[in-house]
Amino acid sequence: MARHNASEVINVFALAMKHGIKATALAEFPWAYPTYTSDLKYMVK
């Protein structure tokens, strides 16, 4: 099941894949909070 505004998170993953950004870098990035992308650090662990 996709969550609300999943496109925001999908776009970040697509950008990371295109530019070879590792999951560890996404987890360490200081995301703005509260946002949908702030949960990325929990998704990539």
PyMOL Python script that loads the backbone (N, CA, C, O; Angstrom):
from pymol import cmd

cmd.read_pdbstr("""\
ATOM      1  N   MET A   1       0.842  -1.164   0.000  1.00  0.00           N
ATOM      2  CA  MET A   1       0.000   0.000   0.000  1.00  0.00           C
ATOM      3  C   MET A   1       0.901   1.247   0.000  1.00  0.00           C
ATOM      4  O   MET A   1       1.839   1.343   0.792  1.00  0.00           O
ATOM      5  N   ALA A   2       0.611   2.174  -0.877  1.00  0.00           N
ATOM      6  CA  ALA A   2       1.360   3.433  -0.956  1.00  0.00           C
ATOM      7  C   ALA A   2       0.786   4.417   0.057  1.00  0.00           C
ATOM      8  O   ALA A   2      -0.421   4.454   0.297  1.00  0.00           O
ATOM      9  N   ARG A   3       1.647   5.187   0.626  1.00  0.00           N
ATOM     10  CA  ARG A   3       1.185   6.166   1.601  1.00  0.00           C
ATOM     11  C   ARG A   3       0.947   7.512   0.941  1.00  0.00           C
ATOM     12  O   ARG A   3       1.321   7.731  -0.211  1.00  0.00           O
ATOM     13  N   HIS A   4       0.330   8.393   1.674  1.00  0.00           N
ATOM     14  CA  HIS A   4       0.014   9.726   1.185  1.00  0.00           C
ATOM     15  C   HIS A   4       1.302  10.442   0.767  1.00  0.00           C
ATOM     16  O   HIS A   4       2.297  10.400   1.491  1.00  0.00           O
ATOM     17  N   ASN A   5       1.286  11.089  -0.380  1.00  0.00           N
ATOM     18  CA  ASN A   5       2.440  11.809  -0.932  1.00  0.00           C
ATOM     19  C   ASN A   5       3.666  10.928  -1.133  1.00  0.00           C
ATOM     20  O   ASN A   5       4.797  11.383  -0.960  1.00  0.00           O
ATOM     21  N   ALA A   6       3.445   9.673  -1.497  1.00  0.00           N
ATOM     22  CA  ALA A   6       4.550   8.749  -1.764  1.00  0.00           C
ATOM     23  C   ALA A   6       5.422   9.265  -2.905  1.00  0.00           C
ATOM     24  O   ALA A   6       6.607   8.938  -2.972  1.00  0.00           O
ATOM     25  N   SER A   7       4.857  10.058  -3.789  1.00  0.00           N
ATOM     26  CA  SER A   7       5.632  10.575  -4.920  1.00  0.00           C
ATOM     27  C   SER A   7       6.810  11.425  -4.456  1.00  0.00           C
ATOM     28  O   SER A   7       7.844  11.454  -5.124  1.00  0.00           O
ATOM     29  N   GLU A   8       6.676  12.113  -3.333  1.00  0.00           N
ATOM     30  CA  GLU A   8       7.768  12.915  -2.798  1.00  0.00           C
ATOM     31  C   GLU A   8       8.960  12.023  -2.444  1.00  0.00           C
ATOM     32  O   GLU A   8      10.104  12.355  -2.755  1.00  0.00           O
ATOM     33  N   VAL A   9       8.690  10.908  -1.802  1.00  0.00           N
ATOM     34  CA  VAL A   9       9.741   9.971  -1.411  1.00  0.00           C
ATOM     35  C   VAL A   9      10.301   9.258  -2.635  1.00  0.00           C
ATOM     36  O   VAL A   9      11.512   9.062  -2.734  1.00  0.00           O
ATOM     37  N   ILE A  10       9.437   8.867  -3.566  1.00  0.00           N
ATOM     38  CA  ILE A  10       9.879   8.184  -4.788  1.00  0.00           C
ATOM     39  C   ILE A  10      10.824   9.078  -5.575  1.00  0.00           C
ATOM     40  O   ILE A  10      11.819   8.593  -6.115  1.00  0.00           O
ATOM     41  N   ASN A  11      10.537  10.369  -5.651  1.00  0.00           N
ATOM     42  CA  ASN A  11      11.414  11.290  -6.375  1.00  0.00           C
ATOM     43  C   ASN A  11      12.800  11.363  -5.744  1.00  0.00           C
ATOM     44  O   ASN A  11      13.800  11.436  -6.460  1.00  0.00           O
ATOM     45  N   VAL A  12      12.873  11.346  -4.428  1.00  0.00           N
ATOM     46  CA  VAL A  12      14.177  11.372  -3.752  1.00  0.00           C
ATOM     47  C   VAL A  12      14.945  10.094  -4.056  1.00  0.00           C
ATOM     48  O   VAL A  12      16.142  10.148  -4.337  1.00  0.00           O
ATOM     49  N   PHE A  13      14.271   8.935  -4.005  1.00  0.00           N
ATOM     50  CA  PHE A  13      14.944   7.676  -4.330  1.00  0.00           C
ATOM     51  C   PHE A  13      15.408   7.658  -5.784  1.00  0.00           C
ATOM     52  O   PHE A  13      16.504   7.175  -6.070  1.00  0.00           O
ATOM     53  N   ALA A  14      14.604   8.172  -6.700  1.00  0.00           N
ATOM     54  CA  ALA A  14      14.987   8.224  -8.111  1.00  0.00           C
ATOM     55  C   ALA A  14      16.209   9.118  -8.304  1.00  0.00           C
ATOM     56  O   ALA A  14      17.116   8.767  -9.058  1.00  0.00           O
ATOM     57  N   LEU A  15      16.243  10.249  -7.642  1.00  0.00           N
ATOM     58  CA  LEU A  15      17.387  11.155  -7.720  1.00  0.00           C
ATOM     59  C   LEU A  15      18.640  10.477  -7.171  1.00  0.00           C
ATOM     60  O   LEU A  15      19.714  10.575  -7.766  1.00  0.00           O
ATOM     61  N   ALA A  16      18.504   9.794  -6.045  1.00  0.00           N
ATOM     62  CA  ALA A  16      19.639   9.093  -5.443  1.00  0.00           C
ATOM     63  C   ALA A  16      20.162   8.000  -6.375  1.00  0.00           C
ATOM     64  O   ALA A  16      21.373   7.843  -6.525  1.00  0.00           O
ATOM     65  N   MET A  17      19.274   7.258  -6.989  1.00  0.00           N
ATOM     66  CA  MET A  17      19.691   6.193  -7.903  1.00  0.00           C
ATOM     67  C   MET A  17      20.396   6.766  -9.121  1.00  0.00           C
ATOM     68  O   MET A  17      21.418   6.230  -9.550  1.00  0.00           O
ATOM     69  N   LYS A  18      19.874   7.837  -9.679  1.00  0.00           N
ATOM     70  CA  LYS A  18      20.460   8.439 -10.870  1.00  0.00           C
ATOM     71  C   LYS A  18      21.871   8.958 -10.606  1.00  0.00           C
ATOM     72  O   LYS A  18      22.734   8.895 -11.481  1.00  0.00           O
ATOM     73  N   HIS A  19      22.099   9.466  -9.408  1.00  0.00           N
ATOM     74  CA  HIS A  19      23.394  10.078  -9.091  1.00  0.00           C
ATOM     75  C   HIS A  19      24.276   9.195  -8.210  1.00  0.00           C
ATOM     76  O   HIS A  19      25.311   9.648  -7.720  1.00  0.00           O
ATOM     77  N   GLY A  20      23.876   7.942  -8.006  1.00  0.00           N
ATOM     78  CA  GLY A  20      24.691   6.997  -7.268  1.00  0.00           C
ATOM     79  C   GLY A  20      24.861   7.315  -5.791  1.00  0.00           C
ATOM     80  O   GLY A  20      25.890   7.001  -5.194  1.00  0.00           O
ATOM     81  N   ILE A  21      23.850   7.939  -5.208  1.00  0.00           N
ATOM     82  CA  ILE A  21      23.903   8.270  -3.785  1.00  0.00           C
ATOM     83  C   ILE A  21      23.566   7.011  -2.984  1.00  0.00           C
ATOM     84  O   ILE A  21      22.530   6.384  -3.207  1.00  0.00           O
ATOM     85  N   LYS A  22      24.431   6.652  -2.068  1.00  0.00           N
ATOM     86  CA  LYS A  22      24.263   5.435  -1.271  1.00  0.00           C
ATOM     87  C   LYS A  22      23.197   5.622  -0.189  1.00  0.00           C
ATOM     88  O   LYS A  22      22.911   6.740   0.240  1.00  0.00           O
ATOM     89  N   ALA A  23      22.619   4.496   0.240  1.00  0.00           N
ATOM     90  CA  ALA A  23      21.597   4.513   1.284  1.00  0.00           C
ATOM     91  C   ALA A  23      22.135   5.118   2.576  1.00  0.00           C
ATOM     92  O   ALA A  23      21.410   5.816   3.285  1.00  0.00           O
ATOM     93  N   THR A  24      23.405   4.853   2.884  1.00  0.00           N
ATOM     94  CA  THR A  24      23.977   5.411   4.113  1.00  0.00           C
ATOM     95  C   THR A  24      24.011   6.939   4.066  1.00  0.00           C
ATOM     96  O   THR A  24      23.812   7.598   5.086  1.00  0.00           O
ATOM     97  N   ALA A  25      24.263   7.500   2.887  1.00  0.00           N
ATOM     98  CA  ALA A  25      24.263   8.961   2.744  1.00  0.00           C
ATOM     99  C   ALA A  25      22.852   9.519   2.941  1.00  0.00           C
ATOM    100  O   ALA A  25      22.678  10.574   3.551  1.00  0.00           O
ATOM    101  N   LEU A  26      21.845   8.809   2.422  1.00  0.00           N
ATOM    102  CA  LEU A  26      20.462   9.250   2.628  1.00  0.00           C
ATOM    103  C   LEU A  26      20.093   9.201   4.104  1.00  0.00           C
ATOM    104  O   LEU A  26      19.391  10.080   4.605  1.00  0.00           O
ATOM    105  N   ALA A  27      20.567   8.169   4.797  1.00  0.00           N
ATOM    106  CA  ALA A  27      20.246   8.020   6.218  1.00  0.00           C
ATOM    107  C   ALA A  27      20.902   9.109   7.062  1.00  0.00           C
ATOM    108  O   ALA A  27      20.354   9.521   8.084  1.00  0.00           O
ATOM    109  N   GLU A  28      22.070   9.572   6.636  1.00  0.00           N
ATOM    110  CA  GLU A  28      22.810  10.570   7.410  1.00  0.00           C
ATOM    111  C   GLU A  28      22.425  12.009   7.074  1.00  0.00           C
ATOM    112  O   GLU A  28      22.791  12.928   7.806  1.00  0.00           O
ATOM    113  N   PHE A  29      21.697  12.217   5.987  1.00  0.00           N
ATOM    114  CA  PHE A  29      21.341  13.559   5.546  1.00  0.00           C
ATOM    115  C   PHE A  29      20.382  14.210   6.548  1.00  0.00           C
ATOM    116  O   PHE A  29      19.454  13.553   7.019  1.00  0.00           O
ATOM    117  N   PRO A  30      20.585  15.472   6.880  1.00  0.00           N
ATOM    118  CA  PRO A  30      19.688  16.149   7.837  1.00  0.00           C
ATOM    119  C   PRO A  30      18.397  16.621   7.155  1.00  0.00           C
ATOM    120  O   PRO A  30      18.313  17.768   6.716  1.00  0.00           O
ATOM    121  N   TRP A  31      17.409  15.751   7.068  1.00  0.00           N
ATOM    122  CA  TRP A  31      16.141  16.079   6.430  1.00  0.00           C
ATOM    123  C   TRP A  31      15.343  17.039   7.305  1.00  0.00           C
ATOM    124  O   TRP A  31      15.399  16.981   8.533  1.00  0.00           O
ATOM    125  N   ALA A  32      14.598  17.923   6.642  1.00  0.00           N
ATOM    126  CA  ALA A  32      13.689  18.813   7.378  1.00  0.00           C
ATOM    127  C   ALA A  32      12.623  17.961   8.059  1.00  0.00           C
ATOM    128  O   ALA A  32      12.194  16.940   7.520  1.00  0.00           O
ATOM    129  N   TYR A  33      12.204  18.382   9.233  1.00  0.00           N
ATOM    130  CA  TYR A  33      11.214  17.622   9.994  1.00  0.00           C
ATOM    131  C   TYR A  33      10.111  18.565  10.457  1.00  0.00           C
ATOM    132  O   TYR A  33      10.423  19.674  10.889  1.00  0.00           O
ATOM    133  N   PRO A  34       8.889  18.198  10.391  1.00  0.00           N
ATOM    134  CA  PRO A  34       8.323  16.949   9.880  1.00  0.00           C
ATOM    135  C   PRO A  34       8.011  17.060   8.390  1.00  0.00           C
ATOM    136  O   PRO A  34       7.310  17.976   7.959  1.00  0.00           O
ATOM    137  N   THR A  35       8.523  16.147   7.634  1.00  0.00           N
ATOM    138  CA  THR A  35       8.195  16.016   6.214  1.00  0.00           C
ATOM    139  C   THR A  35       8.123  14.530   5.896  1.00  0.00           C
ATOM    140  O   THR A  35       8.518  13.694   6.708  1.00  0.00           O
ATOM    141  N   TYR A  36       7.624  14.209   4.724  1.00  0.00           N
ATOM    142  CA  TYR A  36       7.558  12.801   4.332  1.00  0.00           C
ATOM    143  C   TYR A  36       8.954  12.243   4.105  1.00  0.00           C
ATOM    144  O   TYR A  36       9.210  11.070   4.379  1.00  0.00           O
ATOM    145  N   THR A  37       9.855  13.078   3.605  1.00  0.00           N
ATOM    146  CA  THR A  37      11.210  12.590   3.356  1.00  0.00           C
ATOM    147  C   THR A  37      12.017  12.442   4.643  1.00  0.00           C
ATOM    148  O   THR A  37      13.059  11.787   4.633  1.00  0.00           O
ATOM    149  N   SER A  38      11.574  13.021   5.728  1.00  0.00           N
ATOM    150  CA  SER A  38      12.324  12.856   6.985  1.00  0.00           C
ATOM    151  C   SER A  38      12.295  11.398   7.455  1.00  0.00           C
ATOM    152  O   SER A  38      13.121  11.005   8.280  1.00  0.00           O
ATOM    153  N   ASP A  39      11.373  10.602   6.953  1.00  0.00           N
ATOM    154  CA  ASP A  39      11.304   9.179   7.298  1.00  0.00           C
ATOM    155  C   ASP A  39      12.269   8.322   6.482  1.00  0.00           C
ATOM    156  O   ASP A  39      12.407   7.127   6.745  1.00  0.00           O
ATOM    157  N   LEU A  40      12.938   8.917   5.496  1.00  0.00           N
ATOM    158  CA  LEU A  40      13.861   8.148   4.662  1.00  0.00           C
ATOM    159  C   LEU A  40      14.942   7.458   5.481  1.00  0.00           C
ATOM    160  O   LEU A  40      15.336   6.335   5.166  1.00  0.00           O
ATOM    161  N   LYS A  41      15.417   8.109   6.514  1.00  0.00           N
ATOM    162  CA  LYS A  41      16.499   7.511   7.317  1.00  0.00           C
ATOM    163  C   LYS A  41      16.068   6.181   7.916  1.00  0.00           C
ATOM    164  O   LYS A  41      16.917   5.331   8.184  1.00  0.00           O
ATOM    165  N   TYR A  42      14.773   5.977   8.133  1.00  0.00           N
ATOM    166  CA  TYR A  42      14.288   4.708   8.660  1.00  0.00           C
ATOM    167  C   TYR A  42      14.026   3.690   7.546  1.00  0.00           C
ATOM    168  O   TYR A  42      14.045   2.483   7.789  1.00  0.00           O
ATOM    169  N   MET A  43      13.785   4.173   6.342  1.00  0.00           N
ATOM    170  CA  MET A  43      13.504   3.290   5.219  1.00  0.00           C
ATOM    171  C   MET A  43      14.750   2.629   4.644  1.00  0.00           C
ATOM    172  O   MET A  43      14.670   1.534   4.086  1.00  0.00           O
ATOM    173  N   VAL A  44      15.886   3.276   4.773  1.00  0.00           N
ATOM    174  CA  VAL A  44      17.104   2.774   4.122  1.00  0.00           C
ATOM    175  C   VAL A  44      17.999   1.984   5.061  1.00  0.00           C
ATOM    176  O   VAL A  44      19.030   1.477   4.620  1.00  0.00           O
ATOM    177  N   LYS A  45      17.659   1.860   6.301  1.00  0.00           N
ATOM    178  CA  LYS A  45      18.486   1.094   7.245  1.00  0.00           C
ATOM    179  C   LYS A  45      18.272  -0.378   7.093  1.00  0.00           C
ATOM    180  O   LYS A  45      18.888  -1.168   7.809  1.00  0.00           O
TER     181      LYS A  45
END
""", "prot")
cmd.dss("prot")
cmd.show_as("cartoon", "prot")
cmd.util.cbc("prot")
cmd.orient("prot")
